[in-house]
C-alpha cells in the first residue's frame, strides 16, 4: 500500500512539474501580452512595469528551481508536491492581483482600455482552462490556481455592475463549470495514473515471474541431478560419520579425562597461588566464587550478590575505587576491570585483594550482562612493598650514614646522611673500592683488622678517625655487617657511620660542666674539693700553711627575688670577676653554691695577710654594680679556716669555714671572721634551737601579740597586726628576730604562718561576736607560704574553720615576695581579693619594683616603711618621699598606713599629708589579746581623740 501511494505521489510530482514548466512559459507570455496591451492605456506605467517585473522574476526563479529538482525514487515527493502547489498558488495570486490592480487604475472608460481589459480577461480564462490540463493530477492545486487567477476579475465585474444578476449568474456558472471540469479531469487523471502504475507493476511482475519460472526450472533440473549426487555422497558421508563418531567418542573420553585432570591441576594451582575465580551475571546479580573460603574465610556461596554482599565487607575508603573501575570498564574506557582494595576477613582483620576481570557478554543495547575475573590475595605483597618503602625511607632518612659495598668492597650505594658526614656524593663513590682510598692506604693495619673481623664474625665495629672530602679530620664510629645469600655466601656488606664530632664535643662539655660552673666558668664544688685535697697534700709535704675562705654574698637573695634570675645571674658573674681580680687566680676560686664562693690559698702567709685579702674582697663588693638601669649594692661575709692551725683535713676545714661565715653574718655581714673554737659551741646551740623550734609547733609554744592601727579619719582603732612570739621554756619570750630567720632556713616558717593565721582569725571572730566592732586583723605572709602553691586553699579552710568573714582579714606581703613569680602571684592575689580579703603591701619604699609593677599589684593598702618615718621631722628627703608615696597611693585608689609612728609630731605631719592610718608605739606596742580587748572596750566609753 505504501509503495503504491509512493508511486502515485511520484507520478503526480512529475505531471505537476511538467505542467508547471509549460504554464511558466504561458504565464510569461501572458505577462508580456498584458504589458503590450496596457502600454498605451492611462494605466500607471510604474505599476504596470513593477507588476510585470515582479511576476517575470518569480517565473524565472521558479523555472531555475525546477531545473535543480531531482525526482528519483528516494526523493520526498510529498514535500516536492507542496512546493509545486505553493509556486502555482503564488503565480495565480500575482496574475489575479495584477489584473485587479490594472483594472482599478482605469477610472475613466476608454476604448483602448476596453480592449486591454478584454485581452487580459481572455488570457486569464485561457490560463484557467490550460491549468485544467496542466495541474489536473492535483485537484487542490488546479482549483486554488483558478480561484486566485479569476476571483479578482470576477469580483471587479460584480463591484462595477452590482445590479446585473445575469452577470453574476454567468460568472457563477463559469466558476462552477471550471470546478466541475477540474474535478472530472482530476478524477480521470487519477484513474489514468492508477492504470498506468498498475500496468507498469503488472508488467514488472510478469517479467519477474517469467524470470523466476525459468530460474526455477533450471534449478529444479539441477536439484534433481544434485539430489542423486547428494544421495550418493550422503551414503558415503554416513559411512564416514559412523567411523568418525566412533573415533570422536574415544577421543572425547580421553579429552574428558584430560579435562578433569586439567581442572584438578588448575584448582590446585589457584589454591597454591591464592587466586579465586568469579563469574558475575549482571542481569540477575548472582555471582559465583571459587576459593573464597581459603582467601577470606567465607563460604563461596556467601557472596551471592556481587555488589550488595561485597560492599558490606569492603573498606569504606576503597569501595569508590571499585565502583570507578567498574564504571570505566562498562563505558569502554578501559579494556579490563582492575581494582586493588581492602576487605574484612571473617576473623576481623583487613586483607588486600586484587581484582582483574572483563565483560564477556553484551546485550543488543551494548550493556554488559556477564563478567568474569580473578580475585587474588596480595596482602603479603603489600606488606612486602610497605617494608621496602619503609626500608627505603629509613635508608634515605636515617640519622646515620649508611653505605653498601660489594664483595670486593666497592661502593654500590650511600644515603644522603653519608654525603653530609663525609662530603662525598654517591656518584663519586660508586664503583670505587674502599681499600683504594687515601685513608685506607695510610691505615692499612686498621683496614686489615676490619677485613679479618668480617671474615671471622661477619661483623665489625669500632671508632676510627675519618677524613672528609675537604680534608677535615673527624672521629667516627663505624659498623659493618656481612649480608649472606641462602647458601651462606657473602654477597654484600652494609655499613653505618656516625659522626662523633658533636658527641666528643658534648663529652668534653660534660667533663667541663662536671668540674666547672656553667654560669661563671669557675671550678664547681667537685673540682674545688679535689684542689683543696691537693693543696692539703702539698701543705703536708711542704709543711706550709693552707687557708680556706668561704665567701657568702650579702643582700643577693632579695635582689635576685625582686629583679629576677636574669639580673641575678649577671650580678653573680660580675661578683665572681671582682673576687677573681682580688685573689691569686681563677684556679684557686670556686663557686660552691648559689651565692657562695670558696677560695683556696696554699703556702699562704699569716692571719694579717689573709685578713688584708679578705678586706680587699669586701671593699670590692661594696662598689656598686651597674646592670641595665639598676645600681646594685652587695656585701660579702667571709669565713676562714686554716691548715694546720684549726683543721687537718678537707671536710673539717669546710665545716669550720661555714661556721665562720655564719658568725660573720650574725655580726651584721660585710666582715670576715677566722674560725675560733667557740664557734663550734654557737653552731651546736643553733642546731639545738632549730630542734626546739620544731618541737615548739607541736607544743603550742607560739603566742600571738597584736599591734593596733588607727584610722586617722575616725581616730579609732580599726585593725590590728598579728605578730608572733615564741614562749621558749627556758629562754623566755623570744622576739621574731631570734627565730624567724632560722624558721625560714629550716622550712618551718609555713607551719608557723598557718598557726598564726588560724589563731588571729579565730581571735578577730571572737571580738566580732563580743560586739567590739568589725576589727580587721592583718597577718604577714612569707615567701615559703607562696611557694607551696596551696595558700588560697589554706586561707579558705581557716576562714571556714574560724567563721571569720573574709573582709575582716588582711594579708600583708612584701614587694620582693610578689616579684619572685610575678604573673602567678598576681593571679593568686586577684583570686584572694575577689573573696573580699584585704591586701596590704608592707615595707613599701625599700623594695626594687618599679611603678609599672606597682600599678599591676592588686593591693588595697600601702604601708610606708618605718625608715622614712623615723626622721620625718628632721630629714626633708624622707618627708618628700613620704608625701609622694601618699599622693601616688591615692591616685591608684589605695589607702596608706605609716609604720613606726612614735611621736605626736609624726602624727600631725602625716595627718596634714593626708595619710589614712598610722601604726606605732604612739598608739601601742604589740600586746596580748586581753589588752587589745580592753582597748577596744574603752573606745566605746572614751573619745578616740583623748586616746592620743
PADRENTOR-789002 format. One record per residue (C-alpha): x, y, z; residue in three letters. Coordinates in steps of 0.25 Angstrom, whole numbers, padded with zeros to 4 digits, always signed. Each point is the difference from the previous one (the first is absolute). Layout:
// PADRENTOR-789002
XYZALA...
END
This chain:
// PADRENTOR-789002
+0000+0000+0000UNK+0011+0010+0004UNK+0008-0004-0013UNK-0013+0003-0009UNK-0002+0013+0007UNK+0014+0004-0002UNK-0001-0003-0015UNK-0012+0008-0001UNK+0006+0012+0007UNK+0013-0001-0009UNK-0009+0000-0012UNK-0008+0012+0005UNK+0013+0007+0002UNK+0005-0003-0014UNK-0013+0004-0006UNK-0001+0013+0008UNK+0015+0004-0003UNK-0003-0002-0014UNK-0012+0008+0000UNK+0007+0011+0008UNK+0011+0001-0010UNK-0011+0002-0011UNK-0008+0009+0008UNK+0012+0008+0003UNK+0002+0003-0015UNK-0015+0004-0002UNK+0000+0008+0013UNK+0013+0008-0005UNK-0007+0002-0014UNK-0013+0005+0007UNK+0008+0010+0008UNK+0007+0005-0013UNK-0013+0001-0008UNK-0007+0007+0012UNK+0012+0010+0001UNK-0002+0003-0015UNK-0015+0001+0001UNK+0001+0010+0012UNK+0012+0008-0005UNK-0009+0010-0008UNK-0011+0001+0011UNK-0001+0010+0011UNK+0005-0010+0010UNK+0012+0004+0008UNK+0013-0005-0007UNK+0007-0002+0013UNK-0011-0009+0006UNK+0000-0007-0014UNK+0015-0002+0000UNK+0001-0004+0014UNK-0010-0011-0001UNK+0006-0005-0012UNK+0014+0000+0005UNK-0004-0007+0013UNK-0009-0011-0007UNK+0011-0003-0010UNK+0011+0000+0010UNK-0008-0010+0008UNK-0003-0009-0012UNK+0015+0000-0004UNK+0004-0004+0015UNK-0010-0011-0001UNK+0005-0005-0013UNK+0014+0000+0006UNK-0005-0008+0012UNK-0007-0010-0009UNK+0013-0002-0007UNK+0007-0004+0013UNK-0010-0010+0004UNK+0003-0015+0001UNK-0012-0009-0001UNK+0006-0013+0003UNK-0006-0011+0009UNK+0006+0004+0013UNK-0005+0015-0001UNK-0010+0005+0009UNK-0011+0001-0010UNK-0010+0005+0010UNK+0009+0012+0003UNK+0002+0003-0015UNK-0015+0000-0002UNK-0002+0010+0011UNK+0011+0009-0007UNK-0006-0001-0014UNK-0014+0003+0006UNK+0006+0012+0007UNK+0006+0005-0013UNK-0013-0002-0007UNK-0008+0008+0010UNK+0010+0011+0000UNK-0001+0001-0015UNK-0015+0001+0001UNK+0001+0010+0010UNK+0009+0009-0007UNK-0008-0001-0013UNK-0013+0002+0006UNK+0004+0012+0009UNK+0007+0006-0012UNK-0012+0000-0008UNK-0008+0006+0011UNK+0010+0011+0002UNK+0001+0003-0014UNK-0016+0001-0002UNK-0001+0008+0013UNK+0010+0011-0006UNK-0010+0003-0012UNK-0010+0009+0006UNK-0005+0006-0013UNK-0005-0009-0011UNK+0009+0000-0012UNK-0001-0008-0013UNK+0015-0005+0001UNK-0002-0004+0015UNK-0012-0008-0004UNK+0008-0008-0010UNK+0011-0002+0010UNK-0010-0005+0011UNK-0006-0009-0010UNK+0013-0005-0004UNK+0004-0002+0015UNK-0013-0008+0002UNK+0002-0009-0011UNK+0014-0003+0004UNK-0005-0003+0014UNK-0011-0009-0005UNK+0010-0007-0009UNK+0010-0002+0011UNK-0011-0006+0009UNK-0004-0009-0011UNK+0014-0005-0003UNK+0002-0002+0015UNK-0010-0010+0000UNK+0009-0009-0008UNK+0013+0005+0006UNK-0004-0002+0014UNK-0011-0011-0001UNK+0007-0010+0008UNK-0001+0008+0013UNK-0014+0006+0002UNK+0004+0010+0011UNK+0010+0006-0009UNK-0008+0002-0012UNK-0012+0005+0007UNK+0008+0009+0009UNK+0007+0006-0012UNK-0013+0003-0008UNK-0006+0006+0012UNK+0012+0009+0003UNK+0001+0003-0015UNK-0015+0003-0003UNK-0005+0005+0013UNK+0005+0014+0000UNK-0005+0002-0014UNK-0014-0006+0003UNK+0000+0009+0013UNK+0003+0013-0008UNK-0011-0003-0010UNK-0010-0003+0011UNK+0004+0013+0007UNK-0001+0009-0013UNK-0014-0006-0004UNK-0006-0004+0014UNK-0014+0001-0007UNK+0002-0010-0011UNK-0004-0014+0005UNK+0002-0006-0013UNK+0015+0003+0001UNK+0001-0006+0014UNK-0008-0013-0005UNK+0010-0001-0012UNK+0012+0002+0009UNK-0005-0010+0010UNK-0003-0010-0012UNK+0014+0002-0005UNK+0006-0003+0013UNK-0009-0012+0002UNK+0004-0005-0013UNK+0015+0002+0002UNK-0001-0007+0014UNK-0008-0012-0006UNK+0009-0001-0012UNK+0012+0000+0009UNK-0006-0010+0009UNK-0003-0009-0012UNK+0013+0001-0006UNK+0007-0002+0014UNK-0008-0013+0001UNK+0003-0004-0014UNK+0015+0003+0003UNK+0000-0008+0012UNK-0006-0012-0006UNK+0009+0001-0012UNK+0012+0001+0010UNK-0005-0012+0008UNK-0002-0008-0013UNK+0014+0004-0005UNK+0006-0004+0014UNK-0007-0013+0000UNK+0004-0003-0014UNK+0014+0003+0003UNK+0000-0008+0012UNK-0007-0012-0007UNK+0010+0001-0011UNK+0011+0000+0010UNK-0007-0012+0008UNK-0001-0008-0013UNK+0014+0002-0004UNK+0005-0004+0014UNK-0010-0012+0000UNK+0005-0005-0013UNK+0014+0002+0004UNK-0002-0007+0013UNK-0007-0012-0007UNK+0011-0001-0010UNK+0010+0000+0012UNK-0009-0010+0008UNK+0000-0009-0012UNK+0015+0001-0001UNK+0002-0002+0015UNK-0010-0012+0000UNK+0008-0007-0010UNK+0013+0003+0007UNK-0006-0005+0013UNK-0005-0013-0006UNK+0015-0002-0004UNK+0005+0005+0013UNK-0010-0009+0008UNK+0005-0012-0007UNK+0014+0004+0003UNK-0003+0004+0014UNK-0006-0013+0003UNK+0012-0007-0005UNK+0009+0010+0009UNK-0009-0002+0011UNK+0002-0015+0000UNK+0015+0003+0000UNK-0001+0010+0011UNK-0009-0009+0008UNK+0011-0010+0000UNK+0011+0010+0003UNK-0009+0006+0011UNK-0002-0014+0007UNK+0015-0002+0000UNK+0003+0015+0005UNK-0010-0002+0011UNK+0006-0012+0005UNK+0014+0007-0001UNK-0006+0013+0006UNK-0006-0008+0012UNK+0013-0006+0003UNK+0007+0014-0001UNK-0011+0006+0008UNK+0003-0010+0011UNK+0014+0003+0000UNK-0002+0015+0000UNK-0010-0001+0012UNK+0011-0007+0008UNK+0010+0011-0004UNK-0010+0011+0003UNK-0003-0006+0013UNK+0015-0001+0003UNK+0002+0014-0005UNK-0011+0005+0009UNK+0006-0006+0012UNK+0013+0006-0004UNK-0006+0014-0002UNK-0007-0001+0013UNK+0013-0004+0007UNK+0007+0011-0007UNK-0011+0010+0005UNK+0001-0005+0014UNK+0015+0001+0000UNK+0000+0014-0006UNK-0011+0005+0009UNK-0008+0004-0012UNK-0016-0002-0001UNK-0009+0001-0012UNK-0013+0007-0001UNK-0011+0001-0010UNK-0010+0011+0001UNK-0014+0000-0007UNK-0003+0015-0001UNK-0015-0003-0004UNK-0003-0009+0013UNK+0011+0006+0009UNK+0004-0014+0003UNK+0015-0003+0002UNK+0008-0013+0000UNK+0013-0001+0008UNK+0011-0010+0002UNK+0011-0001+0011UNK-0007+0011+0008UNK+0000-0008+0012UNK+0016-0001+0000UNK+0001+0015-0004UNK-0009+0006+0010UNK-0006-0011+0009UNK-0014+0001-0006UNK-0008-0010-0007UNK+0001+0001-0015UNK-0016+0001+0000UNK+0001+0012+0010UNK+0001+0010-0011UNK-0012-0003-0008UNK-0001+0015-0004UNK+0013+0006-0006UNK-0002+0015+0004UNK-0010-0002+0011UNK+0007-0010+0009UNK+0014+0005-0004UNK-0003+0014+0004UNK-0003-0004+0015UNK+0015-0005+0001UNK+0008+0009-0008UNK+0007+0011+0007UNK-0008+0013-0001UNK+0012+0008-0006UNK+0002-0011-0011UNK-0014-0002-0005UNK+0000+0013-0009UNK+0012-0006-0007UNK-0007-0013-0003UNK-0012+0008-0006UNK+0008+0009-0008UNK+0008-0011-0006UNK-0013-0008-0003UNK-0007+0012-0007UNK+0012+0004-0008UNK+0001-0015-0006UNK-0015+0000-0002UNK+0001+0013-0008UNK+0011-0005-0009UNK+0011+0009+0006UNK+0008-0012+0004UNK+0003-0013-0006UNK-0001-0007+0013UNK-0005+0002+0014UNK+0011+0001+0011UNK-0001+0004+0014UNK+0008-0001+0013UNK-0007+0001+0013UNK-0002-0005+0014UNK-0010-0010+0005UNK-0003-0004+0014UNK+0004-0015+0003UNK-0010-0008+0007UNK+0009+0000+0012UNK-0001+0015+0000UNK+0014+0005-0006UNK+0001+0007-0013UNK+0005-0007-0012UNK+0006+0007-0013UNK-0007-0006-0013UNK+0003+0002-0014UNK-0012-0002-0010UNK+0002-0002-0015UNK-0011-0002-0010UNK-0007+0004-0012UNK-0014-0001-0007UNK-0002-0012-0008UNK-0015+0002-0005UNK-0007+0012-0004UNK-0015+0002-0004UNK-0006+0006-0013UNK+0000+0014+0007UNK+0015-0001+0004UNK-0002-0003+0014UNK+0009-0010+0008UNK-0008-0012+0004UNK+0012-0009+0004UNK+0013+0002+0006UNK+0011-0010+0005UNK+0013+0003+0007UNK+0010-0005+0011UNK+0002+0005+0014UNK+0014-0001+0007UNK+0004+0002+0014UNK+0012+0010-0001UNK+0001+0002+0015UNK+0014-0006+0001UNK+0005+0008-0013UNK-0006+0013+0006UNK+0007-0002+0013UNK+0013-0003-0007UNK-0002+0013-0008UNK-0002+0007+0013UNK+0012-0006+0006UNK+0008+0004-0013UNK-0005+0014+0001UNK+0003+0001+0015UNK+0014-0006-0003UNK+0002+0011-0011UNK-0005+0011+0009UNK+0009-0005+0012UNK+0011-0001-0010UNK-0002+0014-0005UNK-0004+0007+0013UNK+0009-0008+0010UNK+0007+0009+0010UNK+0013-0008-0003UNK+0008-0001-0013UNK-0003-0013-0007UNK+0008-0006-0011UNK-0001-0014-0008UNK+0013-0007-0005UNK+0001-0012-0010UNK+0009-0012+0003UNK+0012+0008-0005UNK-0003+0011+0010UNK-0004+0009-0012UNK-0011+0011+0003UNK-0014-0004-0005UNK-0008+0011+0007UNK+0000+0010+0011UNK-0011+0008+0007UNK-0001+0016+0001UNK+0005+0000+0014UNK+0013-0007-0005UNK+0002+0011-0009UNK-0003+0010+0011UNK+0010-0006+0009UNK+0012-0003-0010UNK-0003+0010-0010UNK+0001-0011-0011UNK-0012-0001-0010UNK-0005-0014-0003UNK+0003+0001-0015UNK+0015+0004+0004UNK+0001-0013+0008UNK-0008-0010-0008UNK+0010-0011-0006UNK+0012+0005+0009UNK+0006-0010+0010UNK+0001+0005+0014UNK+0014-0006+0000UNK+0004+0010-0010UNK-0003+0012+0008UNK+0012+0008+0005UNK-0005-0002+0014UNK+0000-0015-0002UNK+0015+0001-0005UNK+0004+0007+0012UNK-0007-0009+0010UNK+0003-0014-0007UNK+0000-0007+0013UNK-0013+0005+0004UNK-0007-0004-0013UNK+0007-0014+0001UNK-0006-0001+0014UNK-0014+0004-0005UNK+0001-0011-0012UNK+0005-0011+0010UNK-0012+0004+0010UNK-0010-0001-0012UNK+0005-0014-0004UNK+0000-0006+0014UNK-0012+0007+0006UNK-0008+0006-0012UNK+0000+0013+0008UNK+0010+0011+0004UNK-0002+0013+0008UNK+0009+0010+0006UNK+0004+0014+0001UNK+0010+0006-0011UNK+0005+0013-0005UNK-0006+0004-0013UNK+0003+0010-0010UNK-0011+0009-0007UNK+0001+0004-0015UNK+0005+0013+0004UNK+0012-0006+0008UNK-0006+0002+0014UNK+0003-0011+0010UNK-0012-0005+0008UNK-0003-0011+0010UNK-0010-0010-0005UNK-0006-0013+0005UNK-0001-0011-0011UNK-0008-0013+0000UNK+0001-0009-0012UNK-0008-0013-0001UNK+0000-0011-0011UNK-0012-0004-0008UNK-0001-0014-0003UNK-0008-0008-0011UNK-0008-0012+0002UNK+0012-0008-0001UNK+0007+0008+0011UNK+0010+0007-0010UNK+0003+0014+0001UNK-0006+0009-0010UNK+0000+0014+0006UNK+0005+0008+0011UNK-0009+0010+0007UNK+0007+0011+0008UNK-0004+0011+0009UNK+0008+0012+0005UNK-0003+0010+0011UNK+0006+0014+0001UNK+0006+0000+0014UNK+0004+0015-0001UNK-0012+0005+0008UNK+0001-0011+0009UNK+0014+0002+0003UNK-0003+0015+0002UNK-0011-0004+0009UNK+0008-0009+0008UNK+0011+0011+0001UNK-0011+0009+0004UNK-0005-0010+0011UNK+0014-0001+0005UNK+0000+0015+0001UNK-0013+0001+0006UNK+0003-0011+0010UNK+0011+0008+0005UNK-0003+0015-0003UNK-0012+0009+0003UNK-0008+0002-0013UNK-0004+0015+0004UNK+0014+0005+0005UNK+0009-0009-0006UNK+0007-0002+0013UNK+0003-0014+0006UNK-0012-0006+0007UNK-0001-0008+0013UNK+0005-0013-0005UNK+0013+0007-0006UNK+0001+0009+0012UNK+0001-0013+0009UNK+0011-0006-0009UNK+0008+0013+0000UNK-0002+0001+0015UNK+0005-0014+0002UNK+0012+0002-0009UNK+0003+0013+0008UNK+0000-0007+0013UNK+0008-0011-0005UNK+0011+0010-0005UNK-0002+0007+0013UNK+0004-0013+0008UNK+0012-0003-0009UNK+0005+0014+0000UNK-0004+0003+0014UNK-0007+0013-0005UNK-0013+0007+0004UNK-0013-0001-0007UNK-0012+0009+0001UNK-0014-0002-0004UNK-0009+0012-0002UNK-0015-0002-0001UNK-0007+0013-0006UNK-0015+0002+0001UNK-0006+0012-0007UNK-0008+0009+0008UNK-0014+0005-0005UNK+0001-0008-0012UNK-0013-0008+0003UNK-0009+0012+0000UNK+0006+0005-0013UNK-0002-0013-0007UNK-0014-0001+0005UNK-0005+0014-0004UNK+0008+0002-0013UNK-0001-0014-0005UNK+0010-0011-0002UNK+0006+0006-0013UNK+0005+0012+0007UNK+0004-0009+0012UNK+0009-0008-0009UNK+0006+0012-0007UNK+0003+0005+0014UNK+0006-0013+0004UNK+0010+0000-0012UNK+0004+0014+0004UNK+0002-0003+0014UNK+0009-0012-0004UNK+0008+0008-0009UNK+0003+0010+0012UNK+0004-0011+0009UNK+0009-0006-0010UNK+0007+0013-0002UNK+0002+0001+0015UNK+0005-0015+0001UNK+0013-0007-0005UNK-0008-0005-0012UNK-0012-0008-0006UNK+0007-0013+0004UNK-0002+0003+0014UNK-0014+0005+0000UNK-0013-0008-0001UNK-0015+0002+0000UNK-0005-0010+0011UNK-0015+0004+0001UNK-0010+0010-0005UNK+0007+0013+0005UNK+0012-0007+0007UNK+0014-0001-0004UNK+0012-0007+0005UNK+0015+0005-0001UNK+0012-0010+0003UNK+0013+0007+0004UNK+0012-0009+0000UNK+0013+0003+0006UNK-0007+0013+0005UNK+0005+0010+0011UNK-0005+0002+0014UNK-0014+0006+0004UNK+0004+0015-0003UNK+0003-0003-0014UNK-0013-0009-0002UNK-0008+0011+0007UNK+0005+0010-0009UNK-0004-0008-0012UNK-0014-0002+0006UNK-0001+0015+0002UNK+0004+0002-0014UNK-0012-0009-0005UNK-0010+0006+0010UNK+0004+0014-0005UNK-0001-0005-0015UNK-0014-0005+0003UNK-0004+0014+0006UNK+0001+0007-0013UNK-0013+0001-0008UNK-0003-0010-0011UNK-0006+0007-0012UNK-0010-0010-0008UNK-0009+0007-0010UNK-0007+0011+0008UNK+0003-0006+0013UNK+0011+0004+0010UNK+0001-0012+0009UNK+0008-0001+0014UNK+0005-0013+0005UNK+0008-0004+0012UNK+0009-0011+0004UNK+0001-0009+0012UNK+0012-0008+0001UNK+0004-0012+0009UNK+0014-0005+0001UNK+0006-0013+0005UNK+0015-0004+0000UNK+0008-0012-0002UNK+0007-0005+0009UNK-0005+0010+0010UNK-0014-0004+0002UNK-0002-0012-0010UNK+0008-0011-0006UNK-0010-0005-0010UNK-0009+0006-0011UNK-0014-0003+0006UNK+0004+0006+0013UNK+0005+0013-0007UNK-0012+0001-0008UNK-0009-0001+0013UNK+0008+0010+0007UNK+0000+0010-0011UNK-0015-0002-0001UNK-0002+0003+0015UNK+0010+0012-0001UNK-0009+0006-0011UNK-0013-0002+0008UNK+0007+0008+0011UNK+0004+0011-0010UNK-0015+0001-0004UNK-0004+0000+0015UNK+0009+0012+0002UNK-0007+0008-0011UNK+0007-0005-0012UNK+0010+0007-0009UNK+0011-0005+0009UNK+0010-0012+0001UNK+0001-0010+0012UNK+0011-0010+0003UNK-0005-0013+0005UNK+0001-0001+0015UNK-0003-0012+0009UNK-0012+0008+0007UNK-0007+0000-0014UNK-0002-0015+0001UNK-0008+0002+0013UNK-0008+0011-0006UNK-0003-0009-0012UNK-0004-0011+0009UNK-0009+0010+0007UNK-0006+0004-0013UNK-0003-0015-0003UNK-0007-0002+0013UNK-0008+0013-0002UNK-0005-0006-0013UNK-0004-0013+0007UNK-0007+0008+0010UNK-0007+0008-0010UNK-0006-0013-0007UNK-0005-0005+0014UNK-0006+0014+0003UNK-0010-0001-0011UNK-0006-0013+0006UNK+0001+0005+0014UNK-0008+0013-0003UNK+0012+0009+0005UNK-0003+0011-0010UNK-0009+0012+0004UNK-0006+0011-0008UNK+0001+0015+0004UNK-0007+0011-0007UNK+0004+0014-0003UNK-0012+0009-0003UNK-0002+0009-0012UNK-0007+0013+0001UNK-0009+0006-0011UNK+0003+0015+0000UNK-0014+0003-0006UNK-0007-0005+0012UNK+0012+0000+0010UNK-0004-0014+0004UNK+0007-0014+0000UNK-0006-0007-0013UNK+0010-0011-0001UNK+0012-0007+0006UNK+0012-0007-0005UNK+0003-0014+0005UNK+0015-0002+0005UNK+0005-0014+0004UNK+0008-0002+0013UNK+0007-0013+0005UNK-0002-0003+0014UNK+0012-0009+0002UNK+0000-0009+0012UNK+0014+0004+0005UNK+0003+0013-0008UNK-0013+0007+0003UNK-0007+0009-0011UNK+0008+0001-0012UNK-0003+0010-0011UNK-0001-0003-0015UNK+0014+0004-0003UNK+0005-0012+0009UNK-0007-0011-0007UNK-0006+0005-0014UNK+0013-0001-0008UNK+0002-0014+0006UNK-0014-0004-0003UNK+0002+0005-0015UNK+0013-0008-0001UNK-0006-0013+0005UNK-0013+0002-0007UNK-0009+0001+0012UNK-0005+0014-0003UNK-0012-0006-0008UNK-0005-0008+0012UNK+0002+0012+0010UNK-0007+0009-0010UNK-0012-0009-0001UNK-0001+0000+0015UNK+0001+0015+0001UNK-0011+0001-0011UNK-0010-0009+0007UNK+0002+0006+0014UNK-0001+0014-0005UNK-0013-0003-0008UNK-0006-0007+0012UNK+0003+0012+0009UNK-0006+0010-0009UNK-0012-0008-0001UNK-0001+0000+0015UNK+0001+0015+0000UNK-0011+0001-0010UNK-0009-0009+0008UNK+0003+0008+0013UNK-0006+0012-0007UNK+0014+0007+0000UNK-0002+0005-0015UNK+0005-0005-0013UNK+0014-0001+0003UNK+0009-0004-0012UNK+0012-0009+0003UNK+0013+0001-0008UNK+0008-0012-0002UNK+0014+0000-0006UNK+0003-0011-0011UNK+0014-0006-0003UNK+0006-0004-0013UNK-0001-0014+0004UNK-0015+0000+0001UNK-0001+0006-0014UNK+0009-0011-0006UNK-0008-0011+0006UNK-0011+0003-0010UNK-0011-0003+0009UNK-0002+0013+0007UNK-0014+0003-0005UNK-0005-0013+0005UNK+0007+0002+0013UNK-0007+0013+0002UNK-0013-0005-0004UNK+0001-0011+0010UNK+0004+0009+0011UNK-0012+0010-0003UNK-0010-0012+0000UNK+0006-0006+0013UNK+0000+0013+0008UNK-0012+0007-0006UNK+0006+0013-0003UNK-0006+0008-0011UNK+0011+0002-0012UNK-0001+0015+0001UNK+0005+0000+0014UNK+0013-0007-0004UNK+0012+0008-0006UNK+0013-0007-0006UNK+0013+0008+0001UNK+0011-0003-0010UNK+0012+0006-0006UNK+0004+0005-0014UNK+0011-0011-0001UNK-0009-0011+0003UNK-0010+0004-0011UNK+0012+0002-0010UNK+0005-0014+0003UNK-0010-0006-0010UNK-0007+0013-0005UNK-0011-0006-0009UNK-0004-0012+0008UNK+0000+0008+0013UNK-0009+0012-0006UNK-0010-0011-0004UNK+0000-0006+0014UNK-0002+0014+0006UNK-0011+0003-0009UNK-0007-0013+0004UNK+0001+0004+0015UNK-0004+0014-0003UNK-0013-0005-0007UNK-0004-0007+0013UNK+0000+0014+0007UNK+0014-0002+0007UNK+0008+0012+0002UNK+0014+0001-0005UNK+0011+0009+0005UNK+0014+0003-0005UNK+0010+0000+0012UNK+0013+0008+0001UNK-0004+0008-0013UNK+0012+0008-0005UNK+0011-0009+0004UNK-0002-0010-0012UNK+0005-0001-0014UNK-0013+0000-0008UNK-0004+0011-0010UNK-0012+0009+0000UNK-0004-0008-0013UNK-0001-0013+0009UNK-0007+0007+0012UNK-0012+0004-0009UNK-0001-0015-0003UNK+0000-0004+0015UNK-0015-0003+0004UNK+0003+0006+0014UNK-0010+0009+0008UNK+0010+0007+0010UNK+0015+0005+0000UNK+0008-0001+0013UNK+0011+0011+0000UNK+0012-0006+0006UNK+0005+0005+0013UNK+0013+0004-0005UNK-0007+0012-0007UNK-0008+0004+0013UNK+0011+0000+0010UNK+0007+0012-0005UNK-0013+0006-0006UNK+0002+0013+0008UNK+0015+0002-0003UNK+0002-0006-0014UNK-0006+0008-0011UNK+0002-0011-0010UNK-0007-0010+0009UNK-0012+0010+0001UNK+0000+0002-0015UNK+0000-0015-0003UNK-0011-0003+0010UNK-0009+0011-0006UNK+0003-0006-0014UNK-0004-0014+0005UNK-0013+0005+0006UNK-0004+0008-0013UNK+0004-0011-0009UNK-0008-0011+0008UNK-0012+0009+0000UNK+0001+0002-0015UNK+0000-0015-0001UNK-0012-0001+0009UNK+0008-0006+0011UNK+0000+0004+0015UNK+0013+0003+0008UNK+0004-0005+0014UNK+0013+0006+0006UNK+0008-0010+0008UNK+0009+0005+0012UNK-0008+0012+0004UNK+0006+0003+0014UNK-0003+0015+0003UNK-0012+0009-0001UNK+0008+0009-0010UNK+0001-0012-0009UNK-0015-0002+0001UNK-0003+0015-0004UNK+0010+0000-0012UNK-0007-0013-0005UNK-0014+0005+0002UNK+0004+0013-0007UNK+0005-0008-0012UNK-0013-0008-0001UNK+0005-0013+0006UNK-0012-0010+0002UNK+0006-0007+0012UNK+0011-0002+0010UNK+0007-0011+0008UNK+0011+0001+0010UNK+0004+0002+0015UNK-0008+0013+0000UNK-0013-0008+0001UNK+0005-0013+0006UNK+0011-0011-0001UNK-0003-0014-0004UNK-0008-0005+0012UNK-0008-0012+0004UNK-0014-0003-0004UNK-0007+0004+0013UNK+0007+0014-0001UNK-0006+0002-0014UNK-0013-0004+0005UNK+0000+0010+0011UNK+0005+0011-0010UNK-0012-0003-0009UNK-0010+0000+0012UNK+0006+0014+0004UNK-0003+0005-0014UNK-0015+0000+0003UNK+0002+0008+0013UNK+0012+0009-0003UNK+0001+0010-0012UNK+0010-0005-0010UNK+0007+0013+0000UNK+0002-0001+0015UNK+0008-0013-0002UNK+0011+0008-0007UNK
END
